[in-house]
């Protein structure tokens, strides 16, 4: 649309505008319809396009405001080398609006970052410095890093003679690299071999940049240690009491061991080389004991609060201990913390009486599942919002639901209702949502929170779950709908959205004529709950049961267990299930991730985009599955419809037609080699769902755009790695053996 649709018309003399409006000198009304004004509005729209083009042409002279397609041309003026793969992305075009177009835009931004072009000249002046290599890792790949010069860590023989004060000083500085390791230096030995190690090691002839077996301990070696897992914060959440008699707790409310990570702090200057405080590194026991004040306290890596007090446990009461098997027993008044396992133990007669709350940071690959990370959301302007949490009008979720239900029936609000949880606490109540036709309910976490819904054994005569039921529309008027709702809204099937929640203890049960069930950024713990070693407590139990319902299920950026479909195959069409950028985990490759009871075919149609499915799939049909990984066999009843694209399905699967899927492209002789391998296969571990370093390249680069298959496709890890390698080759001195080492 034009910015000034009547701008040209206002320039005309008044007489022409009156004639165009059909009004004569005598004031009589005509029926002209203002055709001249309409024509000038079309011309004004084209004038605005020309004006915008001229303005953008001026903006294109500057790298900060230039259009994305101009960046390679500006880079060519200063000798900037585009990263590998950028030409292929540009050739396909950046067409937004679809999944493929949006992914290409993200990939183009990853391969040609704006600041990389802007900093080309300045980077050349700093070529070969360790601080520059760390900046490149952040600018090109988005990974925190630490650059290490291996030549300073290679042990060698010491000179016999000392000639002159300068030479003596130089030899004295190399004494640490010519002796045996001192076993009494526990802090140095704890960091040996890692990115912060200072203990000298013997020469390693393997190259640091080798793709098979990395070495790097050579006079020409340089290592760039990168952290791919991101730090995520949990604020003011209740700790889990493992043993009330012995006062034992875990930081994770699920009761599993969770290693704590450092909350990174910005580096003070551009020439500063990263330390352990500047990266999301795992906190070690000895490191925490030596520098407790740097990690503990408000605004730092973690805090522990007791009995509802605002101030944390005094630092003088904390002791760092190894709580493996809970063998260590703190003294009276002490609080033992194990950062490696994420455990807490209180001394005898000093246990908290009103609970323990913790704030800490954990590591994960991406913004998936319940978490405090930012989430895009839209609240309908006519929606009634009910907030739940400390200091709010409601303390329980069902109280807020009851008020919305009363307002809805009394006509005080429309069909849209939002229940927003404003605190990262645990809500232990039985949730039963009964929806009526036209209802549109959203249960979500507030920005910056991660509430936990714990479903316990409330009933002795029937299963417990988060129940969502829809009432049959009997044609009666029921509630008035409240102003904007009306009878038209009542005719639509109800819709419910769960956003930003972590559900443990039981699963989600949907029944009745529900129109849509949407899970966004949610976690339905696979296996219901976890053991300390992240073993699922009930591995065969489903996380989502679709019981004789008509719901269309949409799952986006979520983690959940098995989906079980109980349907009427005669009276209803198959349920559409859409899964995007999510992990569907049956807790075992030989267990059913999607099926009907007794592993029969689910009466459903699966749509999977960039999804990791751990387990087997037994379904009526698969409409589309692309850039996805299926670790268990797939059994599709209707093979004549649908397709699989750029995905992995195990040999022996019964699927629709496939296009460039694995292991079809490598043949049966290499089928075992291209089997997906994960760094962490259990929910609760930091690297859960992340493809292992030893995974086949056909999987790590098997998606349509060359990225990895599965839930973390949009991280573009292969492209980031290629880009960083290209920049290392460009900005390290000639003859340097530079390599990238993945810490996480």
N, C-alpha and C positions, 0 to 999 in steps of 0.2 A: 504494500500500500504506500501511496505517496505521503510524504511528511506534510505537504501543503497542497491538498487536492484542489482547493479553490484559489491557489495563489495566482495563476494566470488569469482566471476569471475576474479577479479583483482589479486587474490592470485595464480591463475594458472600460470604455465610457459607459455611463449609467444608461444611456439610451439603448445600447446593444443588450445590456443585461435585462432591461425591461421588455424589449422585444423577445428575448430568449425565454423569459418567464411567461410570455403570452399575455402581457398586460399592456393595453393600448393607452393613448393619451387621455381617453375618456374614462379610464379606470375600469373598463370592462374586462372580465376574466376570460382568458382563452384556454386552450388545451395543449400548449406547446410542449410541456414536460421538460423544459430546459435541455434540449439536445446539445446546444453549444457548450454549456457548462460541463456536461458529461464528456464531450470530446476533449475539452481542455484538461479535464481531470486525468484522462488517459495520457495525454501529452505530458502533463506535469509528473506523472509517475516515471516516464522515461527520462525526463530531465533530472529527476532525483537520482536515478540510476547513474546517469553520467556524472552528476555532482559527487556521488559516493565513490565512483571510480577514480575521479580526480583526487579526492581526499585520500583514498587508500593508496594511490600512486605516490603521494607525498610520504605517507606512513611507511611505505615499503623501502624507503631509503635507510631506515633505522632497524637494526636487528631486534630491538625491544618490541616494536609495533608491526613488523612486517608480517604479511600473510604466510602461512606455512609453506606454500609452494615456492615462495621467494627465498627461503632460507638457504637452499643449496646454491643459489646464484650469488648471494652475499658471501657465503662461505668460500666460493670459488675465487672471489676477489682477494681473499687473504690466504689462499692456499689451504683451506680446510678440506679434509678428506672425509666424504660421507662414510658412515659406518656400513658394514656389510649388510646387504639386503634392502637398503633404502630404495634403490632404483626399482627393484621388483614391486615394492609397495606402491611407489608413485605410479608405476605403469598400470596397476590395477585401479587406481583412482581412489579418492577418499570420499565415498558416498555415504553420508550419515543416514540414520533412520532405521537401518536394519542391524541385525547382530553382526553380520560380516562387515558392514561399513563401519560400525562403531569400533570393532576390533582393529580394523586397519588404521583408524585414526589413532588409537592407543599405541599401535605398533610404530606408526610413523613418528609419533612424539618420542617414543623410546629410542628410535634409531637416529633421529636428528634433533636432539634437544637444543632449544634456543640458546641456552647459556653456553653450550659447548661451542657453538659458532662464535658467540660473542667473546669468549675467552681464548680464542685461538692464538692471537698475537702474544697475550700475556703468558700463556702456557709455554710457548716456545722460549721465552726468556728465562723460564724457571725449569727448563728441561733437565731431568736427571735428579731432581730433589725428591726426597721421600714425601714431603708434604704435598707436592704436586700429584704424586701417584695416588695418595689418599683422596685428594679432591676429585681426580678423574673417576675413581670408583664411585663416589657419591654422585657426580654430575652425569656420568654416562650410564651406570648400572643402578644407581640408587641404593647402593649397599654401603653401610658403615665398614671401615677397613682400617688396618694398620699395616704400614710398609716396614719391612725388616730387611736390613742389609746383612746377609748371611756371612759376608767376609769378616765381620766383627765377632762372629760366633764360632769361627773355625779354629780349632786348637792347632798349635804348631810348636816347634822346638824353640827354646829361648836362646838368644845370642850369649856367647861365653863372656865376652869382654864388654865393659862399659866405658865408652870414650866420650868425655865431655858431659856437662850437666844436661844439655838438651837431649843427648842420646840416652843418658841414664833415665831421664824422665820418661822418654818414649818406651824404653824397655820395661820400666816399672809399670806402665799402663798395660803391658801385654802379659804380665805375670799371671793374670787370671785365666789366660787362654793356654797356658802351658802346664798346668798342674792337674791332678786328679780331682774329681768332684768331691767336695766336702759333705759327707752325709749328715753333719751337724747343722748345715744350712738348710733347714726344712723349707723355708719360704722360697728359696731359689730352686730347690729340687721340685717343689710343687708346680712351678711354672715352666720347668724344663721341657723343651720340645714344642712349646706352643708359641703364640704370637708375642708373649711378653717374657719369654725365657731369656736368661742371661748366662746360663751355663754353657761353656764352650763344648763343642762336639767335634768328632773326627770328620774328615772330609768324606763327602758322599758324591760319587762320580755321576749319579743319575741327575738328569737335567730337571730344573725346577719347572720348566714349561712342558714337560713330557705329558702326553695324554694317556699313557699306560701306567707308569710308576714314577711318581714325583720324588725328587730328591732335593737338591738345591744347596746343600751345605758345601759350598765351594767358594773360592775367592771372588768369582764373578757372579755369584748368586744373589738374587733379590726376590723376596717373597712378599706378595700382597695377600694378607689374610683378610677374608671378607666374612661378614655375618649376614646370612640371607634371612634368618628368622627375625621377626619384628618383636619389639617389646610391647606388651599389652598390660594395662593397669586394671586392677580390681580395687575399688575404693570402699572402705568401710563395710566389708562383707563379713558375715559370721564365719568363724572357723568351725571345723567339723570335729566333734568330740569322739575320738576312737575308743577310749576307755575312761569312763567317768570315775572309776575307783582309783585309777592311777593318774588321772588328770593329764591325759595324752590327747593332743590335737594335731590336725593337719591344716595348713593354710588353705588348701582346696576344700570347698564345701562338699565336694563329692567323696571325700575321704581317700583320695588317691595321692600318691607322692608327686609333687610338682616342684621341680628345681626353680629357684628364684633367680632372676636376672637383674642386672644393673639398670637403673634408670639413667640413660645417657645424658650427659651434660654437654653443652656446646663447647667446642674448642676455643681457647682465648684468642687465637690469631691465625692468620693464613699460613704462617710458617711453622705452626705447632704440629708435632707428630703425635698421633692419637695415643692415649693411654687407656688403661682398663676402665677409666671413668667415662670415656667418650664413646664407648661402644656397648651394645646390649649383650655383654658377656655373662656367662653363668657365674654366680658368686660362689667362691670356694670357701671351705671352712677356715683354713688358715688365713686366707686373705681377709675374711670378715673379722676374725679374732684380732688381727693386727690393725685393722682400720674400721672399727665398729662405728665410730662417729661419722664416717663418710657415707655409710650405707643406711644407718638407722635414724629415724626421726621424721617429722612432718616434712613433706616435699621431697623426701629421699626415696631410696629403693623400697623400703618396707617399714611398717610400724605394727605394733601389737598393743591393743587396748583391752582393758578388762573392766567388767562390772559397770558398763555404761559410762565410764569417765571419759572426758574429752581429751585429757592428756594421756600420752602413751605410757607404757611401762617404763620406769626409769632405766636409763642405760646401765647404771651400776648394778641392776638386778639381772641383766642379761649375761648368759654364758654361751659360748659357741661349743657345740658338742656333736659327736657322731651318734645319731639316734637310730642307727640301723638295728633292727630287731628290738628296739626300745630297751636296750640293755643299760644305757646310761641313766642314772637317777640323780637329778639335781638336788642340791641341799635346800633346806628350808629358806624360803624367801627368794630363791633363784628361779629364773625362767630360762630353760635351755632351748636354743634355736639351732636347727640343722638346715642351712640354706641349700644343701645339695639335694635333700629329700623333701624339703618343705614341711618340716615337722616341728612341733612345739611340745615341751614337757614342763610342767610346773612342779616345784618342790612340794614336799609333804607339808600339810597344814597351811599351804599358801595358795590353794586352788581358788580360782574365781567362782563366785556364787551366782552371778547374774550373766555369765556368758563372756565370750572372747570374740573380739572383732579385729580384723586384720586388713591392712592395705599393702599390696605387694604387686610385683610385676612378673609376668610369665611370658614365655616365648611361643610364637606360633607363626605359620607361614604367611597368612593373609587374613583379610577382613571377612571371615567366614564363621558362621555360628554365632551364638550369643556372646556379646562383648560390649565394652564401653566405647568402642571406636565410633566415629561419626557415621551416620546412616541417613540416606536421602529419604524424606517422607513428605507427604502432603496431607494436610488436614482439611476436609471439606468445610467450606465457609459456614454451612448450616449445621455442622456436627455439634452435638453436646459433649463436652469434655468433662470427665470425672477423674480426679487425681487420687491416687492411693499412695500412702507412705507416711512416714513420721512428719507431723506438722501439717498434714493435709486433712481434708474433710472426712476421708475414709481411711481406716487402718487395714481393712480386708478387701480383697478383690470382689467377693460376692456381695458385700455391702454396696459397693459402687454399681455392680451389675443390677442389684435390686432397685436402686434409685433410678437408674436409666430405664428399667422395665416399667416402673410406676409412672415416670414422666412420659414414656412412650404411649402407654395405654390411656393416660389422662389427656393426651394431646398437647403437652407442654414442650415437646421437642419433635424433630423430624425423625426419619428412619435411620439417620447416621448417628452412631454413638461411639465415643472413644474413651476407653479406660486406660489411663496412663499411669504407670508405676514409676515413682520418682526417687526410688532408693534401691541400692544394690544389696538388698537384704534377701532373706529366705521367707517365702510365703507358704505356710503349711496349712492348707485348707482344701476341702473337696470342692472342685470346680465343676458345676453343672450349668451349661448354657443351653437354654431352650429358646430357640429362635422361631419367630413367626414370619409369614410371608412379607417380604419388603424390608426386613431388618438388615442393617449393614453395621456390624459391630467390629471394632478393632481393639484388641488387647495388646498394648505395646509398652516397651520400656522408654522412659524419658531419655533425652539426649545425655550421653555421658554416664549411663547406668547399665548394670547387668543384673536384673532381678532373677532370682532362682525360685522356681515353683517346685516344691517337694510334695509329691503325691504319696501319701502314706496309706496304711491299712485302716480305712475309716469304717468299712462295712465288713461284717462277718458272713453275710449270706449272698454277696455278689461281688464281682470284680471291681476294683478301684481303677479309675482312669480320669483323665480330663475329658469330660463328656460334652459333646456338641450334638444336640438333637434339633430337628426341625419339625414343627407342627404342620400337619396336613391342612391345606387351605380348604375350609368347608364352604367358602363363598360368603360367609357373614362379614359384616363390616368391621367388627372388632374395634380396634383403636382407631381413632380418627386420623392418625398419621401426623397430626401436628403441623398445620400450616403448609409447609412446602412438600410434605410427604404425599398425603391424599391417597385415593383409592388406587391410582396407577402404580404407586410404589408398593402397595400391598400385594399387587398381583405378581410381583417379581419374586423368585426364590431368594431366601436369605443368603447373606454373604458374611463370612467372618475372616478376620486377618489377625495373625499372631506375628508380632514383630519384636525382635531383640530379646527373646526370652530363652532361658535355660530350664528345661523340664527334666526332672529326675524322679526316680521312684516308680513310675508307671509310664504308660504311653498315652496317646491321644485316640479317642474313640469317637467316630463320626457316624451318625445314623439319620435316616429320614431324608426328605426332599430338600437337602441343602443345595444352594446354587453354586457356591464356590468356597473353597477353603484355601487360604493363602498363608504360607509359612515363609517369612522373610527374616534372614539373619537370626535364625533360631537354632537351638540345639535340643533335640530329643535324644538323650543319652542312649547310645546303642547298648543293649543289654540292661537298660533301666538304671543301673547304678554301677559303681566301680569298686573293685578291691584295691588294696594299697599299691599293688604292682600294675595297676590299670587293667587288670583282668575284668571282663564284664561279669556282673553278678548273676544275671539271668540271660545268658547268650541266646537262647532260643525264643525269647519273648519279643513280640513286635512293638515297634514304636508308634506306628500309625495303623489303626484298624478302620477300614471303610466298610461299614456293616449295612448292606442293603440301602445304600444312599445313591443319590444322583449327582453328587458333588463333583465339580471340576477342581482338581487339586493342582495348585501351583506352588512349587518349592524353589526358592531363590536364595543362594548363598547360605545354605543351611547344612547342618549335620544331623542325621537321624539314622535310626536302625531300620529293621525290616518293615516293609509295607505289606499288610495283609488285606486282601479284598474279598469280601463276602457279598456276592451279588446274585441277582436274578438274571440268569443268562437268557431267559425266554421273554420276560416282560420289559427289560430295560436295555438300552444300548450300553456298550462298554464305557467305563469311566475314563475320561482323559486325564492323564497324569503328566504334568509338565515339570521337569527338573532341570535347573540351570545352575551352573557354577557351584555344585553341591557335592556332598559325599553321602552316599547311601551304603551303610555298613551293616552287614548281617553278622558281624563278629567272626566270620569264617568263610573261606572261599567255597566250601562245600555246603553252606547253608543258604536258604532261599532269602534273597533280598527283596524280591517282589513276587508274590504268589498268592494263591488261595490256600485255605487250610489243607493240611496233608500234602503240601507241595503240588497241588493241582494248578492248572493255568488260571491266573487271575483274569477276571472279566474286565480288562482294562486295556487302554491304548497308551503306550509309553512314548513320550517326547523327551529326549535327553540331549542337552547341549552342555558341553564342557563339564562332564560329570564323571566322578569316580564311583564305581559300583563294586563293593567288596562282597561277593556272593553271587548266587545264581539268580537268573531272571526267568520266571515262568509266567508268560502273559499271553493274552489273546492276540495282540498285534503290537508292532513297534512302528510308529509312523515315521519317526526320524531319530537317529542317534548319530551325532557328529562330534568329533574331537573328544571322545569319551573313552573310558577304560572300564571293561567288564572283566573282573578277575575270575568269576565263575561261569559255568556254561549257561548259554541262553537257549531257552526253549520257547519258540513262538508258534502258536497254533496257526495263524493266518500269515503265510509267507508271501502271498501274492501281492500284498500291499506294503508300502513303507520302504525304507532303505537305511543302510548304515554307511556312514562316510567318515573316513580318516579316524577310525576307531580300532580298538583291540578287543577281539572276542576269542576265547580259548578254542582250540581245535575240537571238533565234534559238536559244535553248537548248531542249532537249527534256527536260522535267521532269515530275514528278507534279503533282497539282493544287496551286495556290498560294493563299495567303491573305494579302492585304495585303503583297504583295512589290513591290519596285521593279525596273524602271521601269514596271510595269503600272499603278500608280496615277497616273502623270503623263502617260502616253501616249507615242506614238512621237515627237512633236515635241520633247519635252523629255528624251528618253532619253539624249542625250549630256551634258546638263547634270547629271544625277544620277549619272553614272559616278563610282565611288569614286576619291578622290585621297588619296595618302599623303605625309606629310612625308618619310619615308625608306622607300624600296622595296627596299633591299638589306640583308641581314643583316650586322650588324657596325656599322651606323650607329646613333647614339644614338636617333633617332626612328623606328626600324624598326617598321613596322606601324601607326604612329600616323596617324589621319586628319588630313589637312591642314586648315588654317584655311579654305581656299577650297572645301572639300568641301561638297556640297549638304546642306541641312538635312534633306532626306528620308533621307539616310544617317546623318548625325550624330545624328538623333533618331528613327530609323526602327524601333527595337526595340519590343517589345511594351509596355515600361514607359516609353518615351520616351527611353531612353538610346541610345547609339550602337550600330550593328551591328558585329560582329566580335569579335576576341580580347580587346579592352580594354573590353568592355561593362560589366563590374562596377566600373570606375572611376567611372562615372556622371558623366562630364565635363560633359554639358549641364546636368544638375541642379545641379552645383557652380557652374557659371558663372551660372545663373539666380539661385541663392541668394546668391552674392556680389554680383551686381548689385543685388538687392533690399536687401541690407544697406548697400551704398554709398549708395543713394538715401535710406536712413533715417538714416545717421549722418554724412553730409557736410552742411555748412551750405547754406542756401538760396542758389541762384544759382551753385553750384559745378558746373563741368563735369568730372565724374569719369569715368574710363574704365579698363578692364582691358587690359593689354598682356601678351601671352604671350611670355616670353623663350625658353622651350623648350616 
